[in-house]
Amino acid sequence: MFNTLDRMYIDAQIRWNNFWEDLKKDETGVSSIVATVLLILIVVLLAAIFWENIQEWFNTTWEKITGQSDTIHR
């Protein structure tokens, strides 16, 4: 019985180690992750550059929304 348990434990340990080794060597998703990070970085940089214009547009839009709230009939 202990022989069987030992073999099962060793087999599970080998499978676990092989899984982690394969995961470390797998590079199929790396390019998409890098592209996503670069796109997010570009969006954040553009938002920082044009923050004044974006903020002005949001303020104008919000004033239009809240300014017309009195005209709603109940």
PDB file as gemmi writes it, atoms N, CA and C in Angstrom:
CRYST1    1.000    1.000    1.000  90.00  90.00  90.00 P 1                      
ATOM      1  N   MET A   1       0.814  -1.193   0.000  1.00  0.00           N  
ATOM      2  CA  MET A   1       0.000   0.000   0.000  1.00  0.00           C  
ATOM      3  C   MET A   1       0.862   1.264   0.000  1.00  0.00           C  
ATOM      4  N   PHE A   2       1.904   1.245   0.814  1.00  0.00           N  
ATOM      5  CA  PHE A   2       2.776   2.414   0.850  1.00  0.00           C  
ATOM      6  C   PHE A   2       3.518   2.597  -0.461  1.00  0.00           C  
ATOM      7  N   ASN A   3       3.801   1.479  -1.140  1.00  0.00           N  
ATOM      8  CA  ASN A   3       4.440   1.564  -2.449  1.00  0.00           C  
ATOM      9  C   ASN A   3       3.551   2.317  -3.429  1.00  0.00           C  
ATOM     10  N   THR A   4       2.274   2.010  -3.415  1.00  0.00           N  
ATOM     11  CA  THR A   4       1.325   2.672  -4.305  1.00  0.00           C  
ATOM     12  C   THR A   4       1.220   4.161  -3.974  1.00  0.00           C  
ATOM     13  N   LEU A   5       1.137   4.478  -2.689  1.00  0.00           N  
ATOM     14  CA  LEU A   5       1.070   5.887  -2.275  1.00  0.00           C  
ATOM     15  C   LEU A   5       2.347   6.628  -2.659  1.00  0.00           C  
ATOM     16  N   ASP A   6       3.491   5.980  -2.491  1.00  0.00           N  
ATOM     17  CA  ASP A   6       4.756   6.604  -2.879  1.00  0.00           C  
ATOM     18  C   ASP A   6       4.787   6.884  -4.376  1.00  0.00           C  
ATOM     19  N   ARG A   7       4.376   5.915  -5.179  1.00  0.00           N  
ATOM     20  CA  ARG A   7       4.362   6.111  -6.632  1.00  0.00           C  
ATOM     21  C   ARG A   7       3.398   7.223  -7.027  1.00  0.00           C  
ATOM     22  N   MET A   8       2.225   7.263  -6.372  1.00  0.00           N  
ATOM     23  CA  MET A   8       1.256   8.326  -6.696  1.00  0.00           C  
ATOM     24  C   MET A   8       1.820   9.694  -6.327  1.00  0.00           C  
ATOM     25  N   TYR A   9       2.477   9.783  -5.179  1.00  0.00           N  
ATOM     26  CA  TYR A   9       3.054  11.053  -4.743  1.00  0.00           C  
ATOM     27  C   TYR A   9       4.161  11.493  -5.683  1.00  0.00           C  
ATOM     28  N   ILE A  10       5.054  10.581  -6.029  1.00  0.00           N  
ATOM     29  CA  ILE A  10       6.160  10.912  -6.930  1.00  0.00           C  
ATOM     30  C   ILE A  10       5.627  11.293  -8.306  1.00  0.00           C  
ATOM     31  N   ASP A  11       4.618  10.579  -8.789  1.00  0.00           N  
ATOM     32  CA  ASP A  11       4.014  10.906 -10.084  1.00  0.00           C  
ATOM     33  C   ASP A  11       3.387  12.300 -10.063  1.00  0.00           C  
ATOM     34  N   ALA A  12       2.673  12.626  -8.985  1.00  0.00           N  
ATOM     35  CA  ALA A  12       2.064  13.956  -8.869  1.00  0.00           C  
ATOM     36  C   ALA A  12       3.134  15.037  -8.809  1.00  0.00           C  
ATOM     37  N   GLN A  13       4.202  14.763  -8.091  1.00  0.00           N  
ATOM     38  CA  GLN A  13       5.285  15.739  -7.981  1.00  0.00           C  
ATOM     39  C   GLN A  13       5.964  15.954  -9.341  1.00  0.00           C  
ATOM     40  N   ILE A  14       6.182  14.900 -10.080  1.00  0.00           N  
ATOM     41  CA  ILE A  14       6.795  15.022 -11.407  1.00  0.00           C  
ATOM     42  C   ILE A  14       5.879  15.797 -12.346  1.00  0.00           C  
ATOM     43  N   ARG A  15       4.588  15.485 -12.316  1.00  0.00           N  
ATOM     44  CA  ARG A  15       3.637  16.210 -13.170  1.00  0.00           C  
ATOM     45  C   ARG A  15       3.603  17.693 -12.819  1.00  0.00           C  
ATOM     46  N   TRP A  16       3.608  18.019 -11.537  1.00  0.00           N  
ATOM     47  CA  TRP A  16       3.587  19.408 -11.086  1.00  0.00           C  
ATOM     48  C   TRP A  16       4.834  20.150 -11.564  1.00  0.00           C  
ATOM     49  N   ASN A  17       6.003  19.510 -11.405  1.00  0.00           N  
ATOM     50  CA  ASN A  17       7.252  20.137 -11.850  1.00  0.00           C  
ATOM     51  C   ASN A  17       7.270  20.315 -13.363  1.00  0.00           C  
ATOM     52  N   ASN A  18       6.790  19.330 -14.099  1.00  0.00           N  
ATOM     53  CA  ASN A  18       6.730  19.446 -15.554  1.00  0.00           C  
ATOM     54  C   ASN A  18       5.778  20.555 -15.988  1.00  0.00           C  
ATOM     55  N   PHE A  19       4.654  20.685 -15.293  1.00  0.00           N  
ATOM     56  CA  PHE A  19       3.702  21.748 -15.604  1.00  0.00           C  
ATOM     57  C   PHE A  19       4.359  23.112 -15.448  1.00  0.00           C  
ATOM     58  N   TRP A  20       5.070  23.341 -14.335  1.00  0.00           N  
ATOM     59  CA  TRP A  20       5.710  24.639 -14.101  1.00  0.00           C  
ATOM     60  C   TRP A  20       6.833  24.899 -15.093  1.00  0.00           C  
ATOM     61  N   GLU A  21       7.587  23.878 -15.434  1.00  0.00           N  
ATOM     62  CA  GLU A  21       8.656  24.054 -16.414  1.00  0.00           C  
ATOM     63  C   GLU A  21       8.080  24.408 -17.790  1.00  0.00           C  
ATOM     64  N   ASP A  22       7.019  23.725 -18.190  1.00  0.00           N  
ATOM     65  CA  ASP A  22       6.378  24.034 -19.472  1.00  0.00           C  
ATOM     66  C   ASP A  22       5.789  25.439 -19.465  1.00  0.00           C  
ATOM     67  N   LEU A  23       5.211  25.837 -18.340  1.00  0.00           N  
ATOM     68  CA  LEU A  23       4.622  27.171 -18.230  1.00  0.00           C  
ATOM     69  C   LEU A  23       5.703  28.252 -18.340  1.00  0.00           C  
ATOM     70  N   LYS A  24       6.848  28.022 -17.746  1.00  0.00           N  
ATOM     71  CA  LYS A  24       7.943  28.991 -17.808  1.00  0.00           C  
ATOM     72  C   LYS A  24       8.486  29.137 -19.229  1.00  0.00           C  
ATOM     73  N   LYS A  25       8.507  28.042 -19.974  1.00  0.00           N  
ATOM     74  CA  LYS A  25       9.081  28.057 -21.322  1.00  0.00           C  
ATOM     75  C   LYS A  25       8.075  28.513 -22.380  1.00  0.00           C  
ATOM     76  N   ASP A  26       6.801  28.514 -22.052  1.00  0.00           N  
ATOM     77  CA  ASP A  26       5.765  28.867 -23.027  1.00  0.00           C  
ATOM     78  C   ASP A  26       5.748  30.368 -23.248  1.00  0.00           C  
ATOM     79  N   GLU A  27       5.923  30.783 -24.495  1.00  0.00           N  
ATOM     80  CA  GLU A  27       5.959  32.203 -24.825  1.00  0.00           C  
ATOM     81  C   GLU A  27       4.866  32.593 -25.817  1.00  0.00           C  
ATOM     82  N   THR A  28       3.810  31.802 -25.914  1.00  0.00           N  
ATOM     83  CA  THR A  28       2.789  32.073 -26.922  1.00  0.00           C  
ATOM     84  C   THR A  28       1.992  33.332 -26.622  1.00  0.00           C  
ATOM     85  N   GLY A  29       1.761  33.667 -25.359  1.00  0.00           N  
ATOM     86  CA  GLY A  29       0.959  34.824 -25.026  1.00  0.00           C  
ATOM     87  C   GLY A  29       1.752  36.078 -24.711  1.00  0.00           C  
ATOM     88  N   VAL A  30       3.060  35.997 -24.781  1.00  0.00           N  
ATOM     89  CA  VAL A  30       3.909  37.120 -24.377  1.00  0.00           C  
ATOM     90  C   VAL A  30       3.715  38.314 -25.302  1.00  0.00           C  
ATOM     91  N   SER A  31       3.640  38.084 -26.599  1.00  0.00           N  
ATOM     92  CA  SER A  31       3.533  39.212 -27.528  1.00  0.00           C  
ATOM     93  C   SER A  31       2.215  39.956 -27.356  1.00  0.00           C  
ATOM     94  N   SER A  32       1.139  39.246 -27.089  1.00  0.00           N  
ATOM     95  CA  SER A  32      -0.143  39.924 -26.886  1.00  0.00           C  
ATOM     96  C   SER A  32      -0.154  40.699 -25.572  1.00  0.00           C  
ATOM     97  N   ILE A  33       0.501  40.181 -24.558  1.00  0.00           N  
ATOM     98  CA  ILE A  33       0.584  40.902 -23.275  1.00  0.00           C  
ATOM     99  C   ILE A  33       1.407  42.169 -23.452  1.00  0.00           C  
ATOM    100  N   VAL A  34       2.515  42.079 -24.150  1.00  0.00           N  
ATOM    101  CA  VAL A  34       3.368  43.250 -24.383  1.00  0.00           C  
ATOM    102  C   VAL A  34       2.616  44.295 -25.201  1.00  0.00           C  
ATOM    103  N   ALA A  35       1.884  43.854 -26.219  1.00  0.00           N  
ATOM    104  CA  ALA A  35       1.114  44.794 -27.038  1.00  0.00           C  
ATOM    105  C   ALA A  35       0.037  45.482 -26.205  1.00  0.00           C  
ATOM    106  N   THR A  36      -0.621  44.746 -25.329  1.00  0.00           N  
ATOM    107  CA  THR A  36      -1.650  45.334 -24.472  1.00  0.00           C  
ATOM    108  C   THR A  36      -1.056  46.368 -23.525  1.00  0.00           C  
ATOM    109  N   VAL A  37       0.062  46.045 -22.926  1.00  0.00           N  
ATOM    110  CA  VAL A  37       0.720  46.988 -22.012  1.00  0.00           C  
ATOM    111  C   VAL A  37       1.145  48.245 -22.761  1.00  0.00           C  
ATOM    112  N   LEU A  38       1.677  48.096 -23.962  1.00  0.00           N  
ATOM    113  CA  LEU A  38       2.076  49.270 -24.746  1.00  0.00           C  
ATOM    114  C   LEU A  38       0.877  50.135 -25.122  1.00  0.00           C  
ATOM    115  N   LEU A  39      -0.239  49.512 -25.493  1.00  0.00           N  
ATOM    116  CA  LEU A  39      -1.445  50.292 -25.815  1.00  0.00           C  
ATOM    117  C   LEU A  39      -1.960  51.058 -24.602  1.00  0.00           C  
ATOM    118  N   ILE A  40      -1.962  50.426 -23.451  1.00  0.00           N  
ATOM    119  CA  ILE A  40      -2.399  51.113 -22.230  1.00  0.00           C  
ATOM    120  C   ILE A  40      -1.465  52.271 -21.922  1.00  0.00           C  
ATOM    121  N   LEU A  41      -0.180  52.070 -22.086  1.00  0.00           N  
ATOM    122  CA  LEU A  41       0.793  53.138 -21.844  1.00  0.00           C  
ATOM    123  C   LEU A  41       0.576  54.308 -22.792  1.00  0.00           C  
ATOM    124  N   ILE A  42       0.306  54.029 -24.061  1.00  0.00           N  
ATOM    125  CA  ILE A  42       0.055  55.093 -25.036  1.00  0.00           C  
ATOM    126  C   ILE A  42      -1.203  55.872 -24.669  1.00  0.00           C  
ATOM    127  N   VAL A  43      -2.261  55.173 -24.278  1.00  0.00           N  
ATOM    128  CA  VAL A  43      -3.513  55.846 -23.905  1.00  0.00           C  
ATOM    129  C   VAL A  43      -3.296  56.742 -22.687  1.00  0.00           C  
ATOM    130  N   VAL A  44      -2.577  56.247 -21.693  1.00  0.00           N  
ATOM    131  CA  VAL A  44      -2.325  57.044 -20.483  1.00  0.00           C  
ATOM    132  C   VAL A  44      -1.474  58.274 -20.820  1.00  0.00           C  
ATOM    133  N   LEU A  45      -0.471  58.100 -21.659  1.00  0.00           N  
ATOM    134  CA  LEU A  45       0.369  59.244 -22.047  1.00  0.00           C  
ATOM    135  C   LEU A  45      -0.422  60.290 -22.834  1.00  0.00           C  
ATOM    136  N   LEU A  46      -1.275  59.838 -23.754  1.00  0.00           N  
ATOM    137  CA  LEU A  46      -2.101  60.789 -24.507  1.00  0.00           C  
ATOM    138  C   LEU A  46      -3.080  61.519 -23.598  1.00  0.00           C  
ATOM    139  N   ALA A  47      -3.653  60.799 -22.636  1.00  0.00           N  
ATOM    140  CA  ALA A  47      -4.563  61.443 -21.690  1.00  0.00           C  
ATOM    141  C   ALA A  47      -3.821  62.477 -20.856  1.00  0.00           C  
ATOM    142  N   ALA A  48      -2.593  62.180 -20.475  1.00  0.00           N  
ATOM    143  CA  ALA A  48      -1.811  63.144 -19.694  1.00  0.00           C  
ATOM    144  C   ALA A  48      -1.460  64.369 -20.526  1.00  0.00           C  
ATOM    145  N   ILE A  49      -1.148  64.165 -21.792  1.00  0.00           N  
ATOM    146  CA  ILE A  49      -0.784  65.287 -22.663  1.00  0.00           C  
ATOM    147  C   ILE A  49      -1.981  66.197 -22.910  1.00  0.00           C  
ATOM    148  N   PHE A  50      -3.133  65.618 -23.188  1.00  0.00           N  
ATOM    149  CA  PHE A  50      -4.315  66.395 -23.537  1.00  0.00           C  
ATOM    150  C   PHE A  50      -5.295  66.541 -22.378  1.00  0.00           C  
ATOM    151  N   TRP A  51      -4.807  66.447 -21.141  1.00  0.00           N  
ATOM    152  CA  TRP A  51      -5.688  66.473 -19.978  1.00  0.00           C  
ATOM    153  C   TRP A  51      -6.508  67.760 -19.892  1.00  0.00           C  
ATOM    154  N   GLU A  52      -5.898  68.869 -20.209  1.00  0.00           N  
ATOM    155  CA  GLU A  52      -6.611  70.141 -20.122  1.00  0.00           C  
ATOM    156  C   GLU A  52      -7.814  70.160 -21.052  1.00  0.00           C  
ATOM    157  N   ASN A  53      -7.631  69.735 -22.290  1.00  0.00           N  
ATOM    158  CA  ASN A  53      -8.730  69.700 -23.254  1.00  0.00           C  
ATOM    159  C   ASN A  53      -9.796  68.683 -22.858  1.00  0.00           C  
ATOM    160  N   ILE A  54      -9.356  67.548 -22.379  1.00  0.00           N  
ATOM    161  CA  ILE A  54     -10.314  66.505 -21.966  1.00  0.00           C  
ATOM    162  C   ILE A  54     -11.129  66.989 -20.776  1.00  0.00           C  
ATOM    163  N   GLN A  55     -10.457  67.615 -19.818  1.00  0.00           N  
ATOM    164  CA  GLN A  55     -11.152  68.109 -18.629  1.00  0.00           C  
ATOM    165  C   GLN A  55     -12.167  69.196 -19.005  1.00  0.00           C  
ATOM    166  N   GLU A  56     -11.787  70.066 -19.903  1.00  0.00           N  
ATOM    167  CA  GLU A  56     -12.703  71.117 -20.357  1.00  0.00           C  
ATOM    168  C   GLU A  56     -13.938  70.498 -21.024  1.00  0.00           C  
ATOM    169  N   TRP A  57     -13.735  69.500 -21.857  1.00  0.00           N  
ATOM    170  CA  TRP A  57     -14.853  68.841 -22.536  1.00  0.00           C  
ATOM    171  C   TRP A  57     -15.777  68.164 -21.531  1.00  0.00           C  
ATOM    172  N   PHE A  58     -15.194  67.465 -20.541  1.00  0.00           N  
ATOM    173  CA  PHE A  58     -16.020  66.813 -19.517  1.00  0.00           C  
ATOM    174  C   PHE A  58     -16.807  67.839 -18.708  1.00  0.00           C  
ATOM    175  N   ASN A  59     -16.158  68.946 -18.345  1.00  0.00           N  
ATOM    176  CA  ASN A  59     -16.847  69.979 -17.576  1.00  0.00           C  
ATOM    177  C   ASN A  59     -18.002  70.584 -18.376  1.00  0.00           C  
ATOM    178  N   THR A  60     -17.770  70.871 -19.644  1.00  0.00           N  
ATOM    179  CA  THR A  60     -18.817  71.426 -20.500  1.00  0.00           C  
ATOM    180  C   THR A  60     -19.973  70.456 -20.640  1.00  0.00           C  
ATOM    181  N   THR A  61     -19.666  69.205 -20.858  1.00  0.00           N  
ATOM    182  CA  THR A  61     -20.707  68.184 -20.997  1.00  0.00           C  
ATOM    183  C   THR A  61     -21.486  68.029 -19.700  1.00  0.00           C  
ATOM    184  N   TRP A  62     -20.797  68.032 -18.568  1.00  0.00           N  
ATOM    185  CA  TRP A  62     -21.473  67.876 -17.289  1.00  0.00           C  
ATOM    186  C   TRP A  62     -22.366  69.081 -16.991  1.00  0.00           C  
ATOM    187  N   GLU A  63     -21.895  70.271 -17.343  1.00  0.00           N  
ATOM    188  CA  GLU A  63     -22.718  71.468 -17.138  1.00  0.00           C  
ATOM    189  C   GLU A  63     -23.968  71.413 -18.000  1.00  0.00           C  
ATOM    190  N   LYS A  64     -23.861  70.911 -19.223  1.00  0.00           N  
ATOM    191  CA  LYS A  64     -25.045  70.760 -20.073  1.00  0.00           C  
ATOM    192  C   LYS A  64     -26.027  69.764 -19.468  1.00  0.00           C  
ATOM    193  N   ILE A  65     -25.508  68.678 -18.932  1.00  0.00           N  
ATOM    194  CA  ILE A  65     -26.369  67.653 -18.340  1.00  0.00           C  
ATOM    195  C   ILE A  65     -27.065  68.183 -17.091  1.00  0.00           C  
ATOM    196  N   THR A  66     -26.302  68.785 -16.192  1.00  0.00           N  
ATOM    197  CA  THR A  66     -26.895  69.270 -14.940  1.00  0.00           C  
ATOM    198  C   THR A  66     -27.686  70.547 -15.148  1.00  0.00           C  
ATOM    199  N   GLY A  67     -27.343  71.351 -16.123  1.00  0.00           N  
ATOM    200  CA  GLY A  67     -28.068  72.597 -16.382  1.00  0.00           C  
ATOM    201  C   GLY A  67     -29.450  72.334 -16.948  1.00  0.00           C  
ATOM    202  N   GLN A  68     -29.625  71.249 -17.639  1.00  0.00           N  
ATOM    203  CA  GLN A  68     -30.925  70.927 -18.228  1.00  0.00           C  
ATOM    204  C   GLN A  68     -31.765  70.038 -17.327  1.00  0.00           C  
ATOM    205  N   SER A  69     -31.270  69.743 -16.148  1.00  0.00           N  
ATOM    206  CA  SER A  69     -32.024  68.854 -15.266  1.00  0.00           C  
ATOM    207  C   SER A  69     -33.289  69.530 -14.731  1.00  0.00           C  
ATOM    208  N   ASP A  70     -33.317  70.874 -14.713  1.00  0.00           N  
ATOM    209  CA  ASP A  70     -34.504  71.602 -14.226  1.00  0.00           C  
ATOM    210  C   ASP A  70     -35.637  71.540 -15.229  1.00  0.00           C  
ATOM    211  N   THR A  71     -35.375  71.230 -16.482  1.00  0.00           N  
ATOM    212  CA  THR A  71     -36.419  71.245 -17.509  1.00  0.00           C  
ATOM    213  C   THR A  71     -37.172  69.933 -17.585  1.00  0.00           C  
ATOM    214  N   ILE A  72     -36.794  68.950 -16.797  1.00  0.00           N  
ATOM    215  CA  ILE A  72     -37.497  67.665 -16.831  1.00  0.00           C  
ATOM    216  C   ILE A  72     -38.833  67.815 -16.107  1.00  0.00           C  
ATOM    217  N   HIS A  73     -39.920  67.405 -16.748  1.00  0.00           N  
ATOM    218  CA  HIS A  73     -41.250  67.481 -16.163  1.00  0.00           C  
ATOM    219  C   HIS A  73     -41.555  66.207 -15.420  1.00  0.00           C  
ATOM    220  N   ARG A  74     -42.118  66.381 -14.266  1.00  0.00           N  
ATOM    221  CA  ARG A  74     -42.444  65.192 -13.462  1.00  0.00           C  
ATOM    222  C   ARG A  74     -43.916  64.919 -13.473  1.00  0.00           C  
TER     223      ARG A  74                                                      
END                                                                             
